[in-house]
Structures are given as structure tokens and as C-alpha cells.
Amino acid sequence: MQLPAYLRMLVGAERSLADAYRAVASANPDEADVRFTCTGFASDSGRHARRAGARRGAV
């Protein structure tokens, strides 16, 4: 079954997305709305990666 491979790809993509959001937030310290929004999105992506990684072990 291909599901474990796809979950690994999902976890990697979510981690990359979280890193990208953190980079945008760091690059815009004077833009409070950008920093706040990107930090929130990074947190969401990190949580998604952790949850998908935990499910990967159950597959």
C-alpha cells in the first residue's frame, strides 16, 4: 500500500511550509500583521506535520 509513502511526503511538505512561513515572518519584523499571520500558519503546519507523523506509525 502506498499510504505510508504519501504520509511521509505530507509530513515533509508541512514541515517545509512551516519553515517557509517562519522565514517570511522573520523577514518582515516591521509588518505586525504579516508576522502574526505567518507565525500562526507556521504553528498550524507544524501541528499538522506532527499529527500526520503520528498517524504514519499507525498505518
Helices and strands as residue ranges (DSSP letters): H 3-27, H 32-58
